[in-house]
Amino acid sequence: MQFEALRAVTWSVEDLEASRRAFTGALGLQEVCRGQISERQAAAWGLPAMADVPFAAVMSPDRPRVLLRFVSPKGSGKLPPLSTYGWNAVE
């Protein structure tokens, strides 16, 4: 198996709006969509409990192939911030 590029990164964040503002304001990324995680997407991740969790997604205008998605399962205890390997893999 050979990896050529990341297509999307999903972070669990405490404050969806603060994260979105930080990446759009300080880093100049553009918001491309927001909403709730669909049942289909949650099932594809193997995390059906993530259905209906709010998200926002941003992209660089210069490199529009990589999507950064923030999810905020606030109060659910489903996926606390910085508790998975994903954060380290992105860095």
Secondary structure, 3 states (H helix, E strand, C coil): CCCCCCCEEEEECCCHHHHHHHHHHHCCCEEEEEEECCHHHHHHCCCHHHCCCEEEEEECCCCCCCEEEEECCCCCCCCCCCCCCHHHHHC
